[in-house]
Amino acid sequence: MIKVRVTLPPGWSSKKIDERNWLELEDDAKLSDALAAIRMPKLLARAMFVCVNGALSNTDARLENGDSVSFFPIAHGG
């Protein structure tokens, strides 16, 4: 098993993530597995920048123990 730190988008919550924002996944997990675990629809994920360790990633990216996954809206008002 691996653990990845997930910073969810504002207003999103998941019971799979512990109080320190860690999500536990299988050893061969991809980013798509993390999205499924937090129940984020692929359509919503496509409307955001999804980053692994600060770099834009696609859903086929393999995750390693200790990776950080974060979400940023493509368009943001100000």
N, CA, C and O of each residue as an XYZ file, in Angstrom:
312
protein
N       0.838     -1.186      0.000
C       0.000      0.000      0.000
C       0.884      1.250      0.000
O       1.965      1.265      0.588
N       0.398      2.291     -0.670
C       1.092      3.575     -0.666
C       0.156      4.628     -0.096
O      -1.061      4.445     -0.056
N       0.743      5.728      0.341
C      -0.046      6.868      0.804
C       0.363      8.080     -0.008
O       1.548      8.344     -0.211
N      -0.660      8.824     -0.475
C      -0.416     10.074     -1.189
C      -1.173     11.180     -0.465
O      -2.259     10.960      0.071
N      -0.587     12.360     -0.459
C      -1.236     13.511      0.178
C      -2.109     14.190     -0.869
O      -1.648     14.511     -1.964
N      -3.365     14.403     -0.523
C      -4.316     14.987     -1.465
C      -4.832     16.313     -0.922
O      -5.378     16.378      0.180
N      -4.652     17.366     -1.708
C      -5.227     18.669     -1.389
C      -6.453     18.820     -2.270
O      -6.342     19.060     -3.472
N      -7.616     18.677     -1.666
C      -8.870     18.699     -2.415
C      -9.250     20.113     -2.840
O      -8.849     21.087     -2.204
N     -10.029     20.223     -3.924
C     -10.514     21.546     -4.316
C     -11.474     22.084     -3.255
O     -12.061     21.302     -2.506
N     -11.642     23.402     -3.179
C     -12.558     23.985     -2.200
C     -13.955     23.379     -2.317
O     -14.495     23.233     -3.414
N     -14.519     23.036     -1.179
C     -15.875     22.498     -1.144
C     -15.967     20.998     -1.370
O     -17.054     20.432     -1.255
N     -14.864     20.341     -1.685
C     -14.866     18.900     -1.937
C     -14.414     18.181     -0.680
O     -13.497     18.635      0.003
N     -15.045     17.074     -0.376
C     -14.626     16.291      0.788
C     -14.652     14.813      0.431
O     -15.334     14.401     -0.507
N     -13.914     14.033      1.179
C     -13.871     12.597      0.960
C     -13.606     11.895      2.274
O     -12.714     12.287      3.026
N     -14.369     10.870      2.550
C     -14.183     10.092      3.767
C     -12.956      9.193      3.688
O     -12.509      8.672      4.710
N     -12.402      9.001      2.490
C     -11.229      8.145      2.305
C      -9.935      8.836      2.728
O      -8.914      8.175      2.917
N      -9.970     10.161      2.878
C      -8.773     10.919      3.228
C      -8.757     11.130      4.741
O      -9.759     11.539      5.329
N      -7.611     10.847      5.368
C      -7.536     10.999      6.816
C      -7.380     12.474      7.213
O      -7.340     13.360      6.360
N      -7.293     12.710      8.508
C      -7.250     14.088      9.033
C      -5.997     14.857      8.612
O      -5.958     16.083      8.722
N      -4.983     14.152      8.135
C      -3.749     14.817      7.666
C      -3.667     14.853      6.142
O      -2.605     15.117      5.578
N      -4.783     14.588      5.485
C      -4.925     14.627      4.020
C      -4.220     13.489      3.287
O      -3.864     13.641      2.118
N      -4.014     12.360      3.946
C      -3.393     11.207      3.300
C      -4.461     10.249      2.800
O      -5.462     10.001      3.472
N      -4.229      9.718      1.612
C      -5.116      8.746      0.980
C      -4.305      7.480      0.745
O      -3.205      7.541      0.197
N      -4.835      6.344      1.153
C      -4.144      5.070      0.989
C      -4.640      4.380     -0.279
O      -5.844      4.254     -0.503
N      -3.687      3.933     -1.108
C      -3.998      3.290     -2.387
C      -3.145      2.036     -2.557
O      -2.193      1.816     -1.807
N      -3.494      1.219     -3.548
C      -2.699      0.039     -3.878
C      -1.336      0.462     -4.415
O      -1.173      1.590     -4.880
N      -0.360     -0.438     -4.352
C       1.015     -0.129     -4.762
C       1.139      0.353     -6.202
O       1.965      1.223     -6.482
N       0.353     -0.178     -7.110
C       0.470      0.169     -8.531
C      -0.560      1.225     -8.954
O      -0.985      1.245    -10.109
N      -0.957      2.087     -8.039
C      -2.032      3.052     -8.284
C      -1.630      4.126     -9.297
O      -0.473      4.536     -9.386
N      -2.627      4.556    -10.046
C      -2.488      5.667    -10.983
C      -3.293      6.844    -10.438
O      -4.050      6.704     -9.478
N      -3.118      7.981    -11.055
C      -3.897      9.155    -10.660
C      -5.390      8.880    -10.809
O      -6.184      9.353     -9.994
N      -5.782      8.137    -11.816
C      -7.193      7.794    -12.008
C      -7.747      7.018    -10.814
O      -8.921      7.163    -10.472
N      -6.912      6.196    -10.179
C      -7.341      5.452     -8.984
C      -7.596      6.397     -7.814
O      -8.536      6.198     -7.043
N      -6.761      7.420     -7.684
C      -6.965      8.410     -6.626
C      -8.266      9.178     -6.868
O      -9.016      9.439     -5.927
N      -8.536      9.540     -8.126
C      -9.784     10.244     -8.452
C     -10.990      9.376     -8.117
O     -11.981      9.863     -7.573
N     -10.902      8.093     -8.442
C     -12.003      7.171     -8.132
C     -12.190      7.040     -6.625
O     -13.322      6.997     -6.145
N     -11.101      6.978     -5.879
C     -11.183      6.816     -4.422
C     -11.859      8.004     -3.748
O     -12.575      7.837     -2.761
N     -11.633      9.205     -4.282
C     -12.272     10.378     -3.676
C     -13.600     10.708     -4.354
O     -14.234     11.718     -4.050
N     -14.011      9.833     -5.283
C     -15.294      9.928     -5.979
C     -15.417     11.216     -6.790
O     -16.471     11.851     -6.806
N     -14.338     11.595     -7.459
C     -14.363     12.771     -8.317
C     -14.640     12.317     -9.748
O     -13.874     11.534    -10.309
N     -15.731     12.803    -10.342
C     -16.028     12.435    -11.725
C     -14.932     12.925    -12.673
O     -14.366     14.001    -12.483
N     -14.643     12.116    -13.698
C     -13.599     12.475    -14.654
C     -13.904     13.801    -15.342
O     -12.987     14.563    -15.648
N     -15.179     14.084    -15.587
C     -15.555     15.341    -16.227
C     -15.151     16.529    -15.357
O     -14.667     17.538    -15.871
N     -15.345     16.418    -14.058
C     -14.936     17.488    -13.146
C     -13.419     17.617    -13.105
O     -12.892     18.729    -13.072
N     -12.719     16.496    -13.107
C     -11.251     16.529    -13.097
C     -10.713     17.190    -14.361
O      -9.678     17.855    -14.322
N     -11.414     17.008    -15.486
C     -10.975     17.651    -16.736
C     -11.166     19.159    -16.702
O     -10.548     19.879    -17.486
N     -12.014     19.642    -15.805
C     -12.252     21.080    -15.691
C     -11.265     21.736    -14.727
O     -11.433     22.897    -14.353
N     -10.241     20.991    -14.330
C      -9.240     21.497    -13.388
C      -7.847     21.106    -13.853
O      -7.676     20.194    -14.661
N      -6.854     21.818    -13.326
C      -5.477     21.363    -13.461
C      -5.259     20.367    -12.331
O      -5.468     20.698    -11.164
N      -4.847     19.171    -12.662
C      -4.555     18.159    -11.651
C      -3.042     17.956    -11.661
O      -2.458     17.595    -12.683
N      -2.423     18.193    -10.515
C      -0.966     18.149    -10.408
C      -0.514     17.048     -9.463
O      -1.151     16.778     -8.445
N       0.596     16.420     -9.822
C       1.267     15.464     -8.943
C       2.641     16.050     -8.662
O       3.436     16.268     -9.577
N       2.908     16.299     -7.408
C       4.168     16.913     -6.979
C       4.435     18.240     -7.695
O       5.574     18.561     -8.033
N       3.364     18.999     -7.918
C       3.493     20.326     -8.501
C       3.543     20.376    -10.012
O       3.603     21.467    -10.579
N       3.522     19.236    -10.688
C       3.576     19.196    -12.151
C       2.241     18.697    -12.704
O       1.655     17.756    -12.170
N       1.768     19.331    -13.773
C       0.540     18.873    -14.406
C       0.665     17.411    -14.788
O       1.707     16.977    -15.279
N      -0.398     16.652    -14.563
C      -0.351     15.214    -14.826
C      -1.613     14.759    -15.518
O      -2.660     15.399    -15.418
N      -1.504     13.646    -16.221
C      -2.705     13.039    -16.791
C      -3.132     11.886    -15.891
O      -2.405     11.500    -14.975
N      -4.300     11.345    -16.153
C      -4.860     10.339    -15.255
C      -4.128      9.003    -15.308
O      -4.347      8.149    -14.449
N      -3.263      8.808    -16.303
C      -2.487      7.568    -16.395
C      -1.187      7.619    -15.605
O      -0.454      6.632    -15.552
N      -0.895      8.766    -14.988
C       0.357      8.919    -14.229
C       0.371      7.958    -13.040
O      -0.599      7.865    -12.288
N       1.474      7.256    -12.888
C       1.650      6.360    -11.736
C       1.955      7.193    -10.498
O       2.662      8.198    -10.570
N       1.418      6.767     -9.375
C       1.667      7.449     -8.105
C       2.645      6.639     -7.275
O       2.625      5.408     -7.292
N       3.493      7.338     -6.554
C       4.471      6.719     -5.665
C       4.138      7.106     -4.226
O       3.451      8.099     -3.984
N       4.622      6.326     -3.290
C       4.416      6.627     -1.882
C       4.951      8.025     -1.563
O       6.093      8.344     -1.894
N       4.135      8.850     -0.928
C       4.543     10.189     -0.532
C       4.243     11.277     -1.554
O       4.472     12.455     -1.279
N       3.732     10.905     -2.734
C       3.389     11.917     -3.736
C       2.318     12.854     -3.204
O       1.578     12.522     -2.278
N       2.252     14.028     -3.812
C       1.259     15.033     -3.452
C       0.373     15.308     -4.667
O       0.875     15.622     -5.746
N      -0.930     15.190     -4.491
C      -1.898     15.437     -5.560
C      -2.699     16.676     -5.190
O      -3.232     16.773     -4.084
N      -2.780     17.627     -6.122
C      -3.544     18.846     -5.860
C      -4.354     19.243     -7.086
O      -4.055     18.843     -8.211
N      -5.372     20.029     -6.841
C      -6.317     20.435     -7.874
C      -6.412     21.947     -7.901
O      -6.477     22.601     -6.860
N      -6.420     22.496     -9.113
C      -6.561     23.941     -9.277
C      -7.561     24.203    -10.395
O      -7.473     23.586    -11.456
N      -8.520     25.118    -10.171
C      -9.469     25.436    -11.232
C      -8.755     26.046    -12.434
O      -7.793     26.795    -12.267
N      -9.214     25.736    -13.635
C      -8.609     26.284    -14.843
C      -8.867     27.787    -14.912
O      -7.967     28.564    -15.232
N     -10.081     28.182    -14.614
C     -10.413     29.617    -14.618
C     -10.749     30.031    -13.200
O     -11.508     29.353    -12.507
N     -10.190     31.129    -12.780
C     -10.417     31.603    -11.423
C     -10.684     33.102    -11.474
O      -9.903     33.870    -12.035
N     -11.777     33.492    -10.892
C     -12.118     34.926    -10.879
C     -11.320     35.682     -9.841
O     -10.725     35.096     -8.936
N     -11.319     36.989     -9.989
C     -10.548     37.724     -9.008
C     -11.007     39.143     -8.859
O     -10.445     39.892     -8.060
